[in-house]
Amino acid sequence: MIFVNNLKSASDQEWSSTEKYPGVRWKFLIDADYTKSSGLSLGICEIASGGELILHYHSPDEIYVVNGGKGILNKSGELDTIKKGDVVYIAGNAKHALKNNGKETLEFYWIFPTDRFSEVKYLS
């Protein structure tokens, strides 16, 4: 099976958000809950200026592909600036956080080696 998805094809999908992560919203592009896919889950996330994903961890590995903006990546207490064009690998159970310290929206794709994002349990 092969298919192509993008934000336009997910236009009927509402942005998801939670009070736990202020200024953060996301959509699913490749995910078994939305597409006929398996083995990988991919979504797009936007973090508004000043917004953040608080320190958390989860068992599957994760990849970020930064598509726009910049932010501060907290890698278990070590801070690193990430920006458009960067790719980030996060090992399973590694504590991490991401804050948008720029003026424009920080946008990135995430990839998990799971059928669906709903299988990933975020722990603080």
DSSP file (Angstrom, degrees, kcal/mol; ACC not computed):
  #  RESIDUE AA STRUCTURE BP1 BP2  ACC     N-H-->O    O-->H-N    N-H-->O    O-->H-N    TCO  KAPPA ALPHA  PHI   PSI    X-CA   Y-CA   Z-CA
    1    1 A M              0   0    0      0, 0.0     2,-0.4     0, 0.0     0, 0.0   0.000 360.0 360.0 360.0 138.1    0.0    0.0    0.0
    2    2 A I        +     0   0    0      2,-0.0     2,-0.3     0, 0.0     0, 0.0  -0.997 360.0 160.0-137.7 134.0    1.2    3.5   -0.8
    3    3 A F        -     0   0    0     -2,-0.4     2,-0.4     2,-0.0     0, 0.0  -0.978  29.4-131.9-148.6 162.6   -0.6    6.8   -0.2
    4    4 A V        +     0   0    0     -2,-0.3     2,-0.3     2,-0.0    -2,-0.0  -0.958  24.9 177.2-118.5 132.3    0.2   10.5    0.1
    5    5 A N        +     0   0    0     -2,-0.4     2,-0.3     5,-0.0    24,-0.1  -0.953   6.3 158.1-131.2 152.7   -1.0   12.7    3.0
    6    6 A N     >  -     0   0    0     -2,-0.3     4,-1.2    23,-0.1     3,-0.2  -0.910  58.8 -78.6-155.8-178.6   -0.4   16.3    3.9
    7    7 A L  T  4 S+     0   0    0     -2,-0.3     3,-0.2     1,-0.2    21,-0.0   0.862 127.7  55.5 -59.3 -35.2   -2.0   19.0    5.9
    8    8 A K  T >4 S+     0   0    0      1,-0.2     3,-1.5     2,-0.2    -1,-0.2   0.908 106.3  50.0 -64.6 -40.5   -4.5   19.7    3.2
    9    9 A S  T 34 S+     0   0    0      1,-0.3     3,-0.3    -3,-0.2    -1,-0.2   0.727 112.9  48.1 -70.9 -18.8   -5.6   16.0    3.2
   10   10 A A  T >< S+     0   0    0     -4,-1.2     3,-1.7    -3,-0.2    -1,-0.3   0.157  77.6 113.4-101.0  18.1   -6.0   16.2    7.0
   11   11 A S  T <  S+     0   0    0     -3,-1.5    -1,-0.2     1,-0.3    -2,-0.1   0.763  72.8  55.2 -64.7 -25.3   -8.0   19.5    6.7
   12   12 A D  T 3  S+     0   0    0     -3,-0.3     2,-0.4    -4,-0.2    -1,-0.3   0.581  90.9  92.4 -82.2  -8.4  -11.2   17.8    8.0
   13   13 A Q  S <  S-     0   0    0     -3,-1.7     2,-0.1    15,-0.1     3,-0.1  -0.732  79.6-127.0 -86.6 129.0   -9.3   16.7   11.1
   14   14 A E        -     0   0    0     -2,-0.4     2,-0.2     1,-0.1    -2,-0.1  -0.431  27.9-104.7 -69.9 147.2   -9.5   19.0   14.1
   15   15 A W        -     0   0    0     -2,-0.1     2,-0.3    12,-0.1    12,-0.2  -0.543  37.1-137.3 -66.5 137.8   -6.3   20.1   15.7
   16   16 A S  B     +A   26   0A   0     10,-3.0    10,-1.8    -2,-0.2     2,-0.3  -0.720  32.3 158.3 -95.4 151.0   -5.7   18.3   19.0
   17   17 A S        -     0   0    0     -2,-0.3     2,-0.3     8,-0.2     8,-0.1  -0.966  21.2-156.7-159.6 168.8   -4.5   20.1   22.1
   18   18 A T    >   -     0   0    0      6,-0.5     3,-1.2     3,-0.4     6,-0.3  -0.986  29.9-122.6-151.1 150.2   -4.4   19.7   25.9
   19   19 A E  T 3  S+     0   0    0     -2,-0.3    -1,-0.1     1,-0.2     5,-0.0   0.757 108.0  71.2 -63.3 -24.1   -4.1   22.1   28.8
   20   20 A K  T 3  S+     0   0    0      1,-0.3    34,-0.3    -3,-0.0    -1,-0.2   0.811 104.6  39.5 -62.6 -29.6   -1.1   20.1   30.0
   21   21 A Y  S X  S-     0   0    0     -3,-1.2     3,-1.6     3,-0.1    -3,-0.4  -0.762  88.5-154.5-122.2  83.2    0.9   21.4   27.0
   22   22 A P  T 3  S+     0   0    0      0, 0.0    30,-1.8     0, 0.0     3,-0.1  -0.311  77.0  12.7 -64.0 136.1    0.0   25.1   26.6
   23   23 A G  T 3  S+     0   0    0      1,-0.2    25,-2.9    28,-0.2     2,-0.4   0.558 101.1 118.9  79.8   8.5    0.4   26.6   23.2
   24   24 A V  E <   + B   0  47A   0     -3,-1.6    -6,-0.5    -6,-0.3     2,-0.3  -0.899  31.9 165.4-112.9 135.0    0.8   23.1   21.6
   25   25 A R  E     - B   0  46A   0     21,-2.3    21,-2.9    -2,-0.4     2,-0.3  -0.980   8.6-175.5-143.1 157.0   -1.4   21.6   18.9
   26   26 A W  E     -AB  16  45A   0    -10,-1.8   -10,-3.0    -2,-0.3     2,-0.3  -0.983  14.4-158.3-152.0 158.8   -1.1   18.6   16.6
   27   27 A K  E     - B   0  44A   0     17,-2.1    17,-2.1    -2,-0.3     2,-0.5  -0.941  25.1-120.8-133.4 156.9   -2.6   16.6   13.7
   28   28 A F  E     + B   0  43A   0     -2,-0.3    15,-0.3    15,-0.2     3,-0.2  -0.863  30.1 167.2-102.6 130.3   -2.1   13.0   12.6
   29   29 A L  E    S+     0   0A   0     13,-2.5     2,-0.4    -2,-0.5    14,-0.2   0.756  78.5  22.6-109.5 -39.6   -0.9   12.3    9.0
   30   30 A I  E    S+ B   0  42A   0     12,-2.4    12,-3.2     5,-0.1    -1,-0.3  -0.950  85.4 127.7-128.8 110.1    0.1    8.7    9.2
   31   31 A D    >>  -     0   0    0     -2,-0.4     4,-3.4    10,-0.2     3,-2.6  -0.912  61.5-126.5-167.0 131.4   -1.7    6.8   12.0
   32   32 A A  T 34 S+     0   0    0     83,-2.8    84,-0.2     1,-0.3    -1,-0.1   0.726 110.3  61.6 -59.8 -22.1   -3.7    3.6   12.1
   33   33 A D  T 34 S+     0   0    0     82,-0.2    -1,-0.3     1,-0.1     3,-0.1   0.674 123.2  19.8 -74.5 -15.5   -6.6    5.5   13.8
   34   34 A Y  T <4 S+     0   0    0     -3,-2.6     2,-0.3     1,-0.2    -2,-0.2   0.600 128.1  33.3-124.9 -24.0   -6.8    7.8   10.7
   35   35 A T  S  < S-     0   0    0     -4,-3.4     2,-1.7     2,-0.1    -1,-0.2  -0.859  83.9-102.9-133.6 164.7   -5.2    5.9    7.8
   36   36 A K  S    S+     0   0    0     -2,-0.3     2,-0.3    -3,-0.1    -4,-0.1  -0.516  79.5 121.3 -88.0  69.3   -4.8    2.4    6.7
   37   37 A S        -     0   0    0     -2,-1.7     2,-0.3    78,-0.1    -2,-0.1  -0.800  39.7-170.2-127.1 166.2   -1.2    2.2    7.9
   38   38 A S        +     0   0    0     -2,-0.3    77,-0.1    -7,-0.1    76,-0.0  -0.986  61.1  30.4-153.9 154.9    0.9    0.1   10.3
   39   39 A G  S    S+     0   0    0     -2,-0.3     2,-0.3    74,-0.1    76,-0.2   0.014 108.9  54.5  89.9 -28.2    4.3    0.2   11.9
   40   40 A L        -     0   0    0     73,-0.2     2,-0.4    75,-0.2    -8,-0.2  -0.990  57.1-162.6-139.1 146.7    4.8    3.9   12.0
   41   41 A S  E     + C   0 112A   0     71,-2.5    71,-2.7    -2,-0.3     2,-0.4  -0.999  15.2 178.9-127.2 132.7    2.8    6.9   13.3
   42   42 A L  E     +BC  30 111A   0    -12,-3.2   -13,-2.5    -2,-0.4   -12,-2.4  -0.997   5.5 162.0-136.3 136.8    3.6   10.4   12.0
   43   43 A G  E     -BC  28 110A   0     67,-1.7    67,-2.2    -2,-0.4     2,-0.4  -0.908  33.1-117.0-143.0 173.1    2.0   13.7   12.9
   44   44 A I  E     -BC  27 109A   0    -17,-2.1   -17,-2.1    -2,-0.3     2,-0.4  -0.940  26.6-166.1-115.2 138.6    2.7   17.4   12.7
   45   45 A C  E     -BC  26 108A   0     63,-3.1    63,-2.3    -2,-0.4     2,-0.4  -0.963   5.7-163.8-126.5 140.4    3.0   19.6   15.8
   46   46 A E  E     -BC  25 107A   0    -21,-2.9   -21,-2.3    -2,-0.4     2,-0.5  -0.989   1.2-167.1-123.1 132.7    2.9   23.3   16.2
   47   47 A I  E     -BC  24 106A   0     59,-2.9    59,-2.7    -2,-0.4   -23,-0.2  -0.973  18.5-138.2-120.4 117.1    4.1   25.1   19.3
   48   48 A A    >   -     0   0    0    -25,-2.9     3,-2.8    -2,-0.5    52,-0.3  -0.240  44.8 -70.7 -66.7 159.0    3.2   28.8   19.5
   49   49 A S  T 3  S+     0   0    0      1,-0.3    -1,-0.2    54,-0.3    52,-0.2  -0.300 126.7  13.1 -51.7 126.7    5.7   31.4   20.8
   50   50 A G  T 3  S+     0   0    0     50,-2.2    -1,-0.3     1,-0.3    51,-0.1   0.245 101.7 123.8  86.1 -12.5    6.2   30.7   24.5
   51   51 A G    <   -     0   0    0     -3,-2.8    49,-2.6   -28,-0.2     2,-0.3  -0.317  39.5-171.3 -77.1 163.5    4.4   27.3   24.3
   52   52 A E  E     -F   99   0B   0    -30,-1.8     2,-0.7    47,-0.2    47,-0.2  -0.992  35.3-133.3-158.5 148.5    6.0   24.1   25.5
   53   53 A L  E     -F   98   0B   0     45,-3.1    45,-2.0    -2,-0.3     3,-0.1  -0.921  46.7-132.7 -90.7 114.0    5.9   20.4   25.7
   54   54 A I  E     -     0   0B   0     -2,-0.7    42,-0.1   -34,-0.3   -34,-0.0  -0.182  39.4 -65.7 -69.1 165.2    6.9   19.9   29.4
   55   55 A L  E    S+     0   0B   0     42,-0.1     2,-0.3    40,-0.1    42,-0.2  -0.261  77.4 141.0 -54.3 126.1    9.5   17.3   30.5
   56   56 A H  E     -F   96   0B   0     40,-2.4    40,-2.6    -3,-0.1     2,-0.3  -0.923  32.1-154.2-155.4 174.5    8.2   13.8   29.7
   57   57 A Y  B     -I  123   0C   0     66,-2.0    66,-2.7    -2,-0.3     2,-0.3  -0.970   5.0-171.6-153.2 164.7    9.3   10.4   28.4
   58   58 A H        -     0   0    0     -2,-0.3    35,-3.6    36,-0.2    36,-0.3  -0.973  34.1-112.1-155.8 157.6    7.8    7.4   26.6
   59   59 A S  S    S+     0   0    0     62,-0.3     2,-0.1    -2,-0.3    33,-0.1   0.866  90.0  74.5 -70.5 -37.5    9.0    3.9   25.8
   60   60 A P  S    S-     0   0    0      0, 0.0    33,-0.3     0, 0.0    -2,-0.2  -0.454  87.1-109.4 -76.3 151.7    9.2    4.1   22.0
   61   61 A D        -     0   0    0     31,-0.2     2,-0.3    -2,-0.1    30,-0.2  -0.244  38.2-157.3 -61.1 162.6   12.0    6.0   20.2
   62   62 A E  E     -D   90   0A   0     28,-2.4    28,-3.1    50,-0.1     2,-0.4  -0.993  12.5-155.4-146.9 151.1   10.9    9.2   18.5
   63   63 A I  E     -DE  89 111A   0     48,-1.6    48,-1.8    -2,-0.3     2,-0.4  -0.995   5.4-160.1-127.1 136.2   12.2   11.4   15.7
   64   64 A Y  E     -DE  88 110A   0     24,-2.4    24,-2.6    -2,-0.4     2,-0.5  -0.938   1.5-166.2-108.3 138.1   11.5   15.1   15.2
   65   65 A V  E     -DE  87 109A   0     44,-2.3    44,-2.3    -2,-0.4     2,-0.5  -0.956  21.2-140.6-120.2 108.1   11.9   16.8   11.8
   66   66 A V  E     + E   0 108A   0     20,-2.8    19,-2.6    -2,-0.5    42,-0.3  -0.569  26.5 173.1 -79.8 122.4   11.9   20.6   12.4
   67   67 A N  E     -     0   0A   0     40,-2.8     2,-0.3    -2,-0.5    41,-0.2   0.592  61.5  -1.9-104.5 -17.7   10.0   22.3    9.6
   68   68 A G  E    S+ E   0 107A   0     39,-1.6    39,-2.6    36,-0.0    -1,-0.3  -0.952 100.3  14.4-172.3 151.5    9.8   25.9   10.9
   69   69 A G  S    S-     0   0    0     -2,-0.3    15,-1.5    37,-0.2     2,-0.3  -0.258  70.7 -96.5  79.0-165.8   10.8   28.1   13.8
   70   70 A K  E     +G   83   0B   0     34,-0.4    32,-0.7    13,-0.2    31,-0.3  -0.970  36.6 167.9-150.3 162.6   13.2   27.4   16.6
   71   71 A G  E     -G   82   0B   0     11,-2.5    11,-2.7    -2,-0.3     2,-0.6  -0.966  37.6 -93.5-163.7 176.6   13.1   26.2   20.1
   72   72 A I  E     -GH  81  99B   0     27,-2.8    27,-2.1    -2,-0.3     2,-0.6  -0.928  31.9-155.1-106.6 119.3   15.0   24.9   23.1
   73   73 A L  E     -GH  80  98B   0      7,-3.5     7,-1.9    -2,-0.6     2,-0.7  -0.850   5.2-151.2 -94.6 122.0   15.2   21.1   23.4
   74   74 A N  E     -GH  79  97B   0     23,-2.7    23,-1.5    -2,-0.6     2,-0.9  -0.858   9.9-169.7 -93.7 113.7   15.7   19.9   27.0
   75   75 A K  E >  S-GH  78  96B   0      3,-3.6     3,-1.7    -2,-0.7    21,-0.2  -0.772  73.4 -50.0-106.1  84.5   17.6   16.6   26.8
   76   76 A S  T 3  S-     0   0    0     19,-1.3    -1,-0.1    -2,-0.9    20,-0.1   0.873 122.8 -35.0  52.2  41.4   17.4   15.3   30.4
   77   77 A G  T 3  S+     0   0    0      1,-0.3     2,-0.5    18,-0.1    -1,-0.3   0.134 117.5 108.8 102.4 -19.8   18.6   18.6   31.7
   78   78 A E  E <   -G   75   0B   0     -3,-1.7    -3,-3.6     2,-0.0     2,-0.3  -0.816  61.1-143.8 -91.6 126.4   21.0   19.5   28.9
   79   79 A L  E     +G   74   0B   0     -2,-0.5     2,-0.3    -5,-0.2    -5,-0.2  -0.718  22.4 173.5 -97.3 140.8   19.7   22.3   26.7
   80   80 A D  E     -G   73   0B   0     -7,-1.9    -7,-3.5    -2,-0.3     2,-0.4  -0.996  29.0-125.3-144.1 136.5   20.2   22.5   22.9
   81   81 A T  E     -G   72   0B   0     -2,-0.3     2,-0.3    -9,-0.2    -9,-0.2  -0.693  27.5-170.4 -82.4 132.3   18.7   24.9   20.4
   82   82 A I  E     +G   71   0B   0    -11,-2.7   -11,-2.5    -2,-0.4     2,-0.3  -0.919   8.9 171.4-120.5 153.1   16.9   23.3   17.4
   83   83 A K  E >   -G   70   0B   0     -2,-0.3     3,-2.4   -13,-0.2   -17,-0.2  -0.896  43.9 -47.5-150.0 173.4   15.7   25.1   14.3
   84   84 A K  T 3  S+     0   0    0    -15,-1.5   -17,-0.2    -2,-0.3     3,-0.1  -0.196 123.0  28.2 -48.9 132.5   14.2   24.6   10.9
   85   85 A G  T 3  S+     0   0    0    -19,-2.6    -1,-0.3     1,-0.4     2,-0.2   0.199  92.4 123.1  97.2 -14.6   16.1   21.8    9.0
   86   86 A D    <   -     0   0    0     -3,-2.4   -20,-2.8   -20,-0.1     2,-0.4  -0.502  46.3-155.9 -81.1 150.0   17.2   19.9   12.2
   87   87 A V  E     -D   65   0A   0    -22,-0.2     2,-0.4    -2,-0.2   -22,-0.2  -0.995  10.1-161.6-123.3 131.7   16.4   16.3   12.8
   88   88 A V  E     -D   64   0A   0    -24,-2.6   -24,-2.4    -2,-0.4     2,-0.5  -0.953   6.4-158.4-120.3 129.6   16.3   15.0   16.4
   89   89 A Y  E     -D   63   0A   0     -2,-0.4     2,-0.5   -26,-0.2   -26,-0.2  -0.924   9.0-170.0-104.2 130.7   16.5   11.4   17.5
   90   90 A I  E     -D   62   0A   0    -28,-3.1   -28,-2.4    -2,-0.5     3,-0.1  -0.972  16.6-137.6-123.3 114.6   15.1   10.6   21.0
   91   91 A A    >   -     0   0    0     -2,-0.5     3,-1.9   -30,-0.2   -30,-0.0  -0.322  39.5 -82.1 -67.5 151.9   15.8    7.2   22.4
   92   92 A G  T 3  S+     0   0    0      1,-0.3   -33,-0.3   -33,-0.1   -31,-0.2  -0.275 114.9  11.6 -54.4 138.1   13.0    5.4   24.2
   93   93 A N  T 3  S+     0   0    0    -35,-3.6     2,-0.5   -33,-0.3    -1,-0.3   0.486  89.2 139.5  68.3   7.8   12.5    6.5   27.9
   94   94 A A    <   -     0   0    0     -3,-1.9    -1,-0.2   -36,-0.3   -36,-0.2  -0.706  56.1-123.1 -79.4 126.9   14.8    9.5   27.4
   95   95 A K        +     0   0    0     -2,-0.5   -19,-1.3   -38,-0.1     2,-0.3  -0.517  44.8 160.5 -72.0 134.5   13.4   12.5   29.3
   96   96 A H  E     -FH  56  75B   0    -40,-2.6   -40,-2.4    -2,-0.2     2,-0.3  -0.990  21.8-175.0-153.9 157.1   12.9   15.5   27.0
   97   97 A A  E     - H   0  74B   0    -23,-1.5   -23,-2.7    -2,-0.3     2,-0.4  -0.953  11.2-151.4-147.3 161.2   11.0   18.8   26.7
   98   98 A L  E     -FH  53  73B   0    -45,-2.0   -45,-3.1    -2,-0.3     2,-0.4  -0.976  10.6-176.1-143.9 125.6   10.6   21.4   24.0
   99   99 A K  E     -FH  52  72B   0    -27,-2.1   -27,-2.8    -2,-0.4     2,-0.9  -0.971  25.5-132.0-124.1 136.2    9.9   25.1   24.4
  100  100 A N        +     0   0    0    -49,-2.6   -50,-2.2    -2,-0.4   -29,-0.2  -0.776  31.4 167.4 -85.1 108.2    9.4   27.6   21.6
  101  101 A N        +     0   0    0     -2,-0.9   -30,-0.2   -31,-0.3    -1,-0.1   0.276  50.7  86.7-102.9   9.3   11.6   30.5   22.6
  102  102 A G  S    S-     0   0    0    -32,-0.7   -52,-0.2     2,-0.3     4,-0.1  -0.329  83.8-115.5 -99.5-176.7   11.3   32.3   19.2
  103  103 A K  S    S+     0   0    0     -2,-0.1   -54,-0.3   -54,-0.1     2,-0.2   0.700  93.5  62.1 -93.1 -23.1    8.8   34.7   17.7
  104  104 A E  S    S-     0   0    0      1,-0.1   -34,-0.4   -56,-0.1    -2,-0.3  -0.637 100.5 -80.9-102.8 163.4    7.4   32.4   15.0
  105  105 A T        -     0   0    0     -2,-0.2     2,-0.6   -36,-0.1   -57,-0.2  -0.358  38.3-133.0 -61.7 132.8    5.6   29.1   15.4
  106  106 A L  E     -C   47   0A   0    -59,-2.7   -59,-2.9   -37,-0.2     2,-0.4  -0.814  30.9-174.3 -85.9 120.9    7.8   26.1   16.0
  107  107 A E  E     +CE  46  68A   0    -39,-2.6   -40,-2.8    -2,-0.6   -39,-1.6  -0.966  10.8 156.5-124.0 132.7    6.6   23.4   13.6
  108  108 A F  E     -CE  45  66A   0    -63,-2.3   -63,-3.1    -2,-0.4     2,-0.4  -0.995  35.3-127.0-151.1 155.2    7.9   19.8   13.4
  109  109 A Y  E     -CE  44  65A   0    -44,-2.3   -44,-2.3    -2,-0.3     2,-0.4  -0.813  24.6-155.0 -94.9 142.2    6.9   16.3   12.4
  110  110 A W  E     -CE  43  64A   0    -67,-2.2   -67,-1.7    -2,-0.4     2,-0.4  -0.905   4.6-162.5-114.6 151.6    7.2   13.5   14.9
  111  111 A I  E     -CE  42  63A   0    -48,-1.8   -48,-1.6    -2,-0.4   -69,-0.2  -0.997   6.8-177.3-133.7 128.6    7.6    9.9   14.0
  112  112 A F  E     -C   41   0A   0    -71,-2.7   -71,-2.5    -2,-0.4     2,-1.6  -0.954  33.4-126.3-120.2 144.2    7.0    6.9   16.3
  113  113 A P  S    S+     0   0    0      0, 0.0     2,-0.3     0, 0.0   -73,-0.2  -0.339  79.9 100.3 -83.5  56.3    7.6    3.2   15.5
  114  114 A T  S    S-     0   0    0     -2,-1.6    -2,-0.2   -73,-0.1     3,-0.1  -0.925  82.2-118.8-135.2 158.6    4.0    2.4   16.5
  115  115 A D  S    S+     0   0    0     -2,-0.3   -83,-2.8     1,-0.2     2,-0.3   0.881  97.5  11.0 -63.3 -37.6    0.8    1.8   14.5
  116  116 A R    >   -     0   0    0    -85,-0.2     3,-1.7   -84,-0.2     4,-0.2  -0.994  66.1-126.0-147.6 147.2   -0.9    4.7   16.2
  117  117 A F  G >  S+     0   0    0     -2,-0.3     3,-2.3     1,-0.3    -1,-0.1   0.827 105.8  71.4 -58.7 -34.3    0.0    7.7   18.4
  118  118 A S  G 3  S+     0   0    0      1,-0.3    -1,-0.3    -3,-0.1    -3,-0.0   0.656  88.6  63.8 -62.5 -13.9   -2.6    6.6   21.0
  119  119 A E  G <  S+     0   0    0     -3,-1.7     2,-0.6     2,-0.0    -1,-0.3   0.624  83.6  92.1 -81.1 -13.8   -0.3    3.6   21.9
  120  120 A V    <   -     0   0    0     -3,-2.3     2,-0.7    -4,-0.2   -62,-0.0  -0.722  66.0-155.0 -87.7 121.8    2.3    6.0   23.2
  121  121 A K        -     0   0    0     -2,-0.6     2,-0.4     2,-0.0   -62,-0.3  -0.867   7.0-148.3-101.5 112.3    2.0    6.7   26.9
  122  122 A Y        -     0   0    0     -2,-0.7     2,-0.4   -64,-0.1   -64,-0.2  -0.669  16.7-169.1 -80.0 126.9    3.5   10.1   27.9
  123  123 A L  B      I   57   0C   0    -66,-2.7   -66,-2.0    -2,-0.4    -2,-0.0  -0.946 360.0 360.0-119.8 139.0    4.9   10.0   31.4
  124  124 A S              0   0    0     -2,-0.4    -1,-0.1   -68,-0.2   -69,-0.1   0.394 360.0 360.0-105.1 360.0    6.1   13.0   33.4
